[in-house]
Every structure is written in structure tokens, then in C-alpha cells.
Amino acid sequence: MSEPVIQLPTPGESMYETLERIIRAGEVVPIELLGGVGAYIAVSHRAAAEVLDDKLFAKHPSKCPALHDGRIPADWPLRALTDAEHMLNQDGAAHRRLRQTINKAFTPARIAALEPRIQQIADDLISAFPDSEEIDLVANYTVPLPVRVICDLFGVPLEAQSQLKDWTLTIVSAHSTGEQTQAAMAAMSGYFVELLAHKRAEPGQDLTSALLRANAANELTEEELIGVLWLVIVAGHETTVHLLGNAVIALRDHPAQLARAQAENRWADVVEEALRYRSSVVGALMRYPLEDVTVAGVDIPAGTPTLWWGGADRDPLLVPNAEVFDIDHEHRDQLVFGRGPHFCLGAPLARLESRIALQTLFTRFPKLTLAVPSTEVEYAVQISTVGPEKLPVRLNPGS
């Protein structure tokens, strides 16, 4: 008797528990997404690398017949992610055209110059921590820091930032209906129309203004500019929010590693190991085989929705003692940010703000501990990312 297909997410089970069951089932595993939609997920390093091969898999929804022939309903909640015509869902020349414009604005120098501002945001948030024995680190630090950084970068005023976060949560939540996700997407797109108009009238030093300057020859339409803003602002904070929470849990579960990071200033290595050991990426947006393909011995029919797990770098065939959190692990050839033409352009920003956020937190509160066992932490039920929904900590235990 065959085992039932694993649901992702599985009701009543944390995403990490579900992923552990998937990993035990093989390198490429058939799964059932929301609404009973069949898909595959690649969880080993070699399988994920094949799914990331643009010669084998496409990203545009036109390559998935089920999205157009009625097998996947029009109100499927994940359509807000699969059907969007932004850069992450484009292939080949169409993708390059979008990417080259944002690359002109999203430069390494601009990201590096953000360090003082990120440090200030981290310091300000910590200074505003409530005066109580126990606080929720998610609400007070790991959410507001990446949200404020990315919104500052794009010139989104403080009063609009909580609304953008709320729309994002609706879009990525596994509890949202198709109607709710579409409404959130429409509302967020409407806001970006207003933001672009404002920055045309009153340009500044922010990345939205830089994007408009880079698009002076109007290579991108208004709809495409909105798609760029949606992608970089949503993806630019959501994964980092969960990366920070996951890293704090891993460090407190491995106090010797935390002590080494503090003593040797190894925070960049902490970030790399957190990316490998406890990835916040469940499944990057769908890919679709261009023809029938065999990946790690598993046949995947052409056009089938296929995901790859960001934690594929935890593969024991790739890293010795892969189940151990160790900042001395080798971190070359990590796939958590993808590879090739679609490599995440926000990777340098995620690494920079995570390093600053963790170093600042544990320098200010070197004895910070979890207020509950790590096994009791509740995780957000989302399809694309995973991290703690709440993270109760004691900042100064025993003081």
C-alpha cells in the first residue's frame, strides 16, 4: 500500500516537521499544495540544482497547462504568486530586460552604504524594547527591522510600512483565500502606483527614485515597474524576517557556537550557517519542466508545478555533519539564494542586515535566552517562507 501524498502545509504540523517528513521520503517528492493541487519538491542539493537549471525548467506560468485548462481553479490562493507578471516569473530575454533596469539602481555600492542606517535602525528598535522581563522578539525586532530597512531603501514613509507588512502577510499566508490574496495584491499595487507618482514629482535619494532614473528611456512599463517594486519590497523583507528568528533559535540551541561568534566576531559566518542549517525559504516560486524530465531518479511530467527547498544546502551528501549547527561549515555553492540568472539580487542586503541585527542584539543582550523551549515555538503557516510567528525571549535572565 502506497503512502499518502504529503500536504504542504500539513494542518496541525509545523512547516519544519512537514519538511522533515518530505526529506525522509526522497530527494524529489510528490506533494499536495493548497486546494489539492499536485506538485513536486526537490529537497536534495543535486535535485534542487537541476530544478534551478533554466534549460530544464521555466518560471513563466504559461508553461504550466494546469493553470489555464481549469485543473487549477481561478480562485486558487497561490495564483497571487504564480500568475504575477513580475521578474521572478519571467524567463530568458524578458527576465533580462527587467533585471537589467533594477540592477542599475540596486548596486553593491548602494547596499554597502546602508550599513550605518541599518545599524541605527537596530539600535533604535532595541532602545525601544518594552521594559519587561519577557518580550516577543518577532514583534519588537525581527519583523520591524527588515521592514523598516527595505521601506527606507525604497522611500516608503513610516506610516505606510505596517500596511505593506499586513498585505504581505495576507499574500503569503496559507490561511488566506484566493479572494483575500487577490485583494491584497490589488491594494499593494495601487499603493505602488501612488509611490511612483510621488517619486516622479519629488525624486529623492531612495531606490524608487533611482529605479525611475534608470528607466529614463522607458524600457519598463508602469505595470512592470509596479511588479519590480512588489517583488523587491516583499521578497526584500519577508525571508529576512524569518532568517533572523530562525538564527536566534539556532544560536540559543547551540550556546557554544554563540559563544564563539561573540568571542571571535564571527557574525558573518553565523548568517551563512543559519542560511544553510535553518533556511527560511520553504519553496521558491514555482518552476515548470519544459518537457518530461527525470530529476534524481524521479520522473516529472512537463508543466508540473515544481518547488525547490531553500534548505537543500543541509544535504548530508554535500556537507559533513549537515545536521549540526557549526559556523565552521563550508558554505560554498549554497543554493538558498538560487543560482544563475535568477540568483537573488537582494542577497547582499539580506546578509548585511542579518549580520548587523544579530551582532547588535547579542552584544546588547549577551545572555538572551528563549522564554520557551525551542520545540514549543510556533511557526507561521506560509507556503514560501518559514519562521517563528512569535519568539518569546528573556533579555537579561537572572538579573
C-alpha positions as CSV (number, residue, x, y, z in Angstrom):
1,M,0.0,0.0,0.0
2,S,1.5,3.3,-1.1
3,E,2.0,6.2,1.4
4,P,-0.5,9.1,1.1
5,V,0.9,12.2,-0.7
6,I,2.3,14.7,1.9
7,Q,0.4,18.0,2.1
8,L,2.4,21.2,2.1
9,P,1.5,22.7,4.5
10,T,0.0,19.9,6.6
11,P,-2.7,21.0,9.0
12,G,-1.7,20.7,12.7
13,E,2.0,20.4,11.9
14,S,4.8,22.9,11.7
15,M,6.4,23.5,8.3
16,Y,9.7,22.2,9.6
17,E,8.0,18.9,10.7
18,T,6.4,18.5,7.3
19,L,9.7,19.2,5.6
20,E,11.4,16.6,7.7
21,R,8.9,14.0,6.6
22,I,9.4,15.1,3.0
23,I,13.2,14.8,3.3
24,R,12.8,11.2,4.6
25,A,10.7,10.4,1.6
26,G,13.4,11.1,-1.0
27,E,15.3,13.7,-3.0
28,V,12.3,14.7,-5.1
29,V,8.9,14.1,-3.6
30,P,5.3,14.5,-4.9
31,I,3.3,16.8,-2.6
32,E,-0.1,18.3,-2.5
33,L,-0.3,22.1,-2.3
34,L,-3.3,24.2,-1.1
35,G,-6.5,23.2,-2.7
36,G,-5.3,19.7,-3.6
37,V,-3.0,20.9,-6.4
38,G,-0.3,18.3,-7.2
39,A,3.3,19.3,-7.3
40,Y,6.8,18.1,-6.7
41,I,9.5,19.5,-4.4
42,A,13.3,19.0,-4.7
43,V,15.0,18.7,-1.3
44,S,18.5,17.4,-2.0
45,H,21.3,19.7,-3.3
46,R,21.7,17.9,-6.6
47,A,18.0,17.8,-7.2
48,A,17.5,21.5,-6.4
49,A,20.4,22.4,-8.7
50,E,18.6,20.6,-11.6
51,V,15.3,22.4,-10.9
52,L,17.3,25.6,-10.9
53,D,18.6,24.8,-14.4
54,D,16.9,27.2,-16.8
55,K,17.5,24.8,-19.7
56,L,15.2,22.2,-18.0
57,F,12.7,24.3,-16.0
58,A,10.9,27.6,-16.8
59,K,9.3,30.1,-14.5
60,H,6.6,31.7,-16.6
61,P,3.0,30.5,-15.8
62,S,2.3,29.9,-19.5
63,K,4.5,26.8,-19.1
64,C,2.0,25.2,-16.7
65,P,-1.1,24.0,-18.6
66,A,-3.0,23.3,-15.4
67,L,-3.1,27.0,-14.6
68,H,-5.0,27.6,-17.9
69,D,-7.1,24.5,-18.6
70,G,-9.3,24.5,-15.5
71,R,-7.4,21.9,-13.5
72,I,-6.2,24.6,-11.1
73,P,-9.2,26.9,-10.3
74,A,-9.2,30.6,-10.9
75,D,-9.6,31.3,-7.2
76,W,-6.6,29.2,-6.1
77,P,-4.9,31.2,-3.3
78,L,-1.4,30.8,-4.8
79,R,-2.4,32.5,-8.0
80,A,-1.3,35.8,-6.4
81,L,2.2,34.3,-6.6
82,T,2.1,32.1,-9.6
83,D,0.3,34.4,-12.1
84,A,2.1,37.7,-11.3
85,E,4.0,39.1,-14.3
86,H,7.0,40.3,-12.2
87,M,10.7,39.5,-12.8
88,L,10.7,36.3,-10.7
89,N,8.1,34.7,-13.0
90,Q,9.9,35.6,-16.3
91,D,12.4,33.7,-18.4
92,G,15.2,34.5,-20.9
93,A,15.1,37.9,-22.6
94,A,12.0,39.0,-20.8
95,H,13.7,38.4,-17.4
96,R,17.0,40.0,-18.5
97,R,15.1,43.1,-19.6
98,L,13.5,43.6,-16.2
99,R,16.6,42.6,-14.3
100,Q,19.0,45.0,-16.0
101,T,16.9,48.0,-15.1
102,I,16.8,47.2,-11.4
103,N,20.5,46.2,-11.4
104,K,21.3,49.8,-12.4
105,A,19.6,51.1,-9.3
106,F,20.2,48.2,-6.8
107,T,24.0,48.4,-6.9
108,P,26.5,46.8,-4.4
109,A,27.8,50.3,-3.5
110,R,24.2,51.4,-2.6
111,I,23.7,48.3,-0.4
112,A,27.1,48.8,1.3
113,A,26.3,52.4,2.0
114,L,23.2,51.3,4.0
115,E,25.3,49.9,6.9
116,P,25.1,53.0,9.1
117,R,21.4,53.3,8.6
118,I,20.8,49.6,9.3
119,Q,22.8,49.9,12.5
120,Q,20.8,53.0,13.6
121,I,17.5,51.1,13.0
122,A,18.8,48.1,15.0
123,D,19.9,50.4,17.8
124,D,16.6,52.4,17.8
125,L,14.5,49.2,18.0
126,I,16.5,47.8,20.8
127,S,16.3,51.1,22.7
128,A,12.5,50.9,22.4
129,F,12.2,47.4,23.7
130,P,9.4,47.2,26.4
131,D,10.6,47.3,30.0
132,S,9.5,43.8,30.9
133,E,11.1,40.5,31.8
134,E,9.9,38.8,28.6
135,I,9.3,40.2,25.2
136,D,8.3,38.9,21.8
137,L,11.3,39.3,19.6
138,V,9.3,38.9,16.4
139,A,7.0,41.9,17.1
140,N,9.7,44.0,18.5
141,Y,12.8,43.3,16.4
142,T,12.8,40.6,13.7
143,V,9.8,42.0,11.8
144,P,10.2,45.8,12.2
145,L,13.9,45.8,11.3
146,P,13.8,44.3,7.8
147,V,10.5,46.1,7.1
148,R,12.0,49.4,8.0
149,V,15.2,48.8,6.1
150,I,13.6,47.8,2.8
151,C,11.0,50.6,3.1
152,D,13.6,53.2,3.9
153,L,15.6,52.0,0.9
154,F,12.6,52.5,-1.4
155,G,11.3,55.7,0.2
156,V,8.2,54.2,1.7
157,P,7.1,56.5,4.6
158,L,6.9,55.1,8.1
159,E,3.1,55.5,8.3
160,A,2.7,53.1,5.3
161,Q,5.0,50.4,6.4
162,S,2.7,48.4,8.7
163,Q,0.1,48.3,5.9
164,L,2.6,46.9,3.5
165,K,3.5,44.3,6.0
166,D,-0.2,43.4,6.5
167,W,-0.7,43.0,2.8
168,T,2.4,40.8,2.5
169,L,1.2,38.5,5.3
170,T,-2.1,38.1,3.6
171,I,-0.5,37.2,0.3
172,V,1.9,34.6,1.7
173,S,-0.3,33.1,4.4
174,A,-1.6,29.5,3.8
175,H,-4.8,30.6,5.6
176,S,-5.8,33.3,3.1
177,T,-8.4,32.7,0.5
178,G,-8.0,33.4,-3.2
179,E,-10.2,36.4,-2.8
180,Q,-8.1,37.8,0.1
181,T,-4.8,37.3,-1.7
182,Q,-6.0,39.0,-4.9
183,A,-7.4,41.9,-2.9
184,A,-4.1,42.3,-1.0
185,M,-2.2,42.2,-4.3
186,A,-4.5,44.8,-5.9
187,A,-4.3,47.1,-2.8
188,M,-0.5,46.9,-2.7
189,S,-0.2,47.5,-6.5
190,G,-2.5,50.6,-6.0
191,Y,-0.1,51.9,-3.3
192,F,2.9,51.4,-5.6
193,V,1.1,53.5,-8.4
194,E,0.9,56.3,-5.8
195,L,4.5,55.9,-4.7
196,L,5.8,56.0,-8.3
197,A,3.8,59.1,-9.0
198,H,5.1,60.8,-5.8
199,K,8.7,60.0,-6.7
200,R,8.3,61.3,-10.2
201,A,7.1,64.6,-8.8
202,E,9.5,64.7,-5.9
203,P,12.5,62.4,-6.6
204,G,14.9,61.7,-3.7
205,Q,17.9,59.5,-2.9
206,D,15.8,56.4,-2.4
207,L,15.8,53.3,-4.6
208,T,12.3,54.1,-6.2
209,S,13.7,57.4,-7.5
210,A,16.8,55.6,-8.7
211,L,14.7,53.0,-10.4
212,L,12.8,55.7,-12.2
213,R,16.1,57.4,-13.3
214,A,17.4,54.0,-14.5
215,N,14.2,53.7,-16.5
216,A,14.6,57.1,-18.1
217,A,14.3,55.6,-21.6
218,N,11.0,53.9,-20.5
219,E,12.2,50.4,-21.1
220,L,9.7,49.3,-18.5
221,T,6.0,50.0,-18.5
222,E,4.2,51.2,-15.4
223,E,2.9,47.7,-14.7
224,E,6.4,46.3,-14.9
225,L,7.7,49.0,-12.5
226,I,5.0,48.1,-10.1
227,G,6.0,44.4,-10.5
228,V,9.6,45.3,-9.7
229,L,8.6,47.2,-6.5
230,W,6.3,44.4,-5.4
231,L,8.9,41.8,-5.8
232,V,11.9,43.6,-4.2
233,I,9.9,45.0,-1.3
234,V,8.0,41.8,-0.4
235,A,10.9,39.5,-1.1
236,G,13.3,42.0,0.4
237,H,11.9,41.7,3.9
238,E,9.8,38.5,4.3
239,T,12.7,36.0,4.1
240,T,14.9,38.1,6.3
241,V,12.3,38.4,9.0
242,H,12.3,34.6,9.3
243,L,16.0,34.2,8.8
244,L,16.6,36.4,11.9
245,G,14.1,34.4,14.1
246,N,15.5,31.1,12.9
247,A,19.1,32.2,13.6
248,V,18.2,33.3,17.2
249,I,16.7,29.9,17.8
250,A,19.7,28.1,16.4
251,L,22.2,30.1,18.4
252,R,20.3,29.6,21.7
253,D,20.1,25.8,20.9
254,H,23.8,25.8,20.3
255,P,25.3,28.0,23.1
256,A,28.9,27.0,22.3
257,Q,28.5,28.4,18.7
258,L,27.0,31.6,20.1
259,A,30.0,32.0,22.5
260,R,32.4,31.5,19.6
261,A,30.5,34.1,17.5
262,Q,30.7,36.6,20.3
263,A,34.3,36.0,21.2
264,E,35.6,35.8,17.6
265,N,33.3,38.3,15.9
266,R,32.0,35.5,13.6
267,W,28.6,37.0,12.8
268,A,29.0,36.8,9.0
269,D,29.7,33.0,9.5
270,V,26.6,32.8,11.7
271,V,24.5,34.2,9.0
272,E,25.8,31.8,6.4
273,E,25.3,28.8,8.7
274,A,21.8,29.9,9.6
275,L,21.0,30.2,5.9
276,R,22.3,26.6,5.5
277,Y,21.0,25.0,8.7
278,R,17.7,26.6,9.1
279,S,16.6,28.2,5.8
280,S,13.6,30.5,5.9
281,V,12.8,29.6,2.3
282,V,10.4,26.7,2.0
283,G,9.9,26.7,-1.7
284,A,10.9,29.5,-4.0
285,L,8.2,30.3,-6.5
286,M,7.1,27.6,-9.0
287,R,9.2,26.2,-11.8
288,Y,7.8,24.0,-14.6
289,P,9.6,21.4,-16.6
290,L,9.9,22.4,-20.3
291,E,9.4,18.7,-21.2
292,D,9.2,15.4,-19.3
293,V,12.2,15.2,-17.1
294,T,13.9,12.9,-14.6
295,V,15.4,14.5,-11.6
296,A,17.3,12.4,-9.0
297,G,15.5,9.3,-10.4
298,V,12.0,10.8,-10.2
299,D,10.0,11.4,-13.4
300,I,8.3,14.8,-13.5
301,P,5.8,15.4,-16.4
302,A,6.2,18.6,-18.4
303,G,4.5,21.6,-17.0
304,T,4.1,20.2,-13.5
305,P,4.5,22.8,-10.7
306,T,7.9,22.1,-9.0
307,L,9.4,23.7,-6.0
308,W,12.9,23.5,-4.5
309,W,13.6,23.8,-0.8
310,G,15.9,26.5,0.3
311,G,17.3,24.1,2.9
312,A,18.8,21.9,0.2
313,D,22.2,23.1,1.5
314,R,21.6,20.9,4.6
315,D,22.1,17.9,2.4
316,P,24.5,15.3,4.1
317,L,25.8,14.4,0.7
318,L,27.1,18.0,0.4
319,V,28.1,18.9,3.9
320,P,29.6,16.6,6.5
321,N,27.7,16.6,9.8
322,A,24.9,18.5,8.0
323,E,22.5,18.2,10.9
324,V,24.9,20.0,13.2
325,F,24.9,23.8,13.5
326,D,28.6,24.8,13.1
327,I,29.8,28.1,12.0
328,D,33.0,26.4,10.6
329,H,31.0,24.5,8.0
330,E,31.9,25.1,4.4
331,H,29.4,27.5,2.7
332,R,30.4,27.4,-0.9
333,D,27.9,26.6,-3.6
334,Q,24.9,27.3,-1.3
335,L,21.6,27.3,-3.2
336,V,19.5,29.2,-0.7
337,F,19.6,32.4,-2.9
338,G,19.3,30.3,-6.1
339,R,21.9,30.3,-8.9
340,G,22.3,31.5,-12.4
341,P,20.3,34.4,-14.0
342,H,17.7,34.3,-11.2
343,F,20.2,34.5,-8.3
344,C,18.6,36.7,-5.7
345,L,19.6,40.3,-6.2
346,G,18.7,41.0,-2.6
347,A,21.3,38.5,-1.2
348,P,23.9,41.1,-0.2
349,L,21.2,43.2,1.6
350,A,19.9,40.1,3.5
351,R,23.4,39.2,4.6
352,L,24.3,42.7,5.7
353,E,21.2,43.4,7.7
354,S,21.2,39.9,9.3
355,R,24.8,40.3,10.4
356,I,24.2,43.7,11.9
357,A,20.9,42.7,13.6
358,L,22.3,39.5,15.2
359,Q,25.6,41.1,16.3
360,T,23.8,44.1,17.8
361,L,21.2,42.0,19.6
362,F,23.7,39.6,21.2
363,T,26.2,42.4,22.0
364,R,23.5,44.3,23.8
365,F,22.0,41.2,25.5
366,P,24.7,38.6,25.6
367,K,22.7,36.3,27.9
368,L,19.5,36.5,25.9
369,T,17.6,33.2,26.2
370,L,14.4,31.7,24.8
371,A,11.5,32.0,27.2
372,V,10.0,28.7,26.0
373,P,11.8,25.5,24.7
374,S,12.6,25.8,21.1
375,T,10.4,22.8,20.4
376,E,7.4,24.8,21.6
377,V,8.0,27.8,19.3
378,E,5.0,28.3,16.9
379,Y,5.8,28.8,13.3
380,A,3.9,30.9,10.7
381,V,1.9,28.8,8.3
382,Q,3.1,30.1,4.9
383,I,3.8,28.4,1.6
384,S,7.0,30.2,0.6
385,T,8.8,31.0,3.8
386,V,9.0,29.6,7.4
387,G,10.0,31.2,10.7
388,P,8.6,31.8,14.2
389,E,5.3,33.6,14.4
390,K,6.2,34.6,17.9
391,L,9.5,34.3,19.7
392,P,9.3,35.0,23.4
393,V,12.7,35.7,24.9
394,R,14.2,36.9,28.2
395,L,16.8,39.6,27.6
396,N,18.5,39.6,30.9
397,P,17.7,36.3,32.6
398,G,18.6,36.1,36.3
399,S,19.1,39.9,36.6
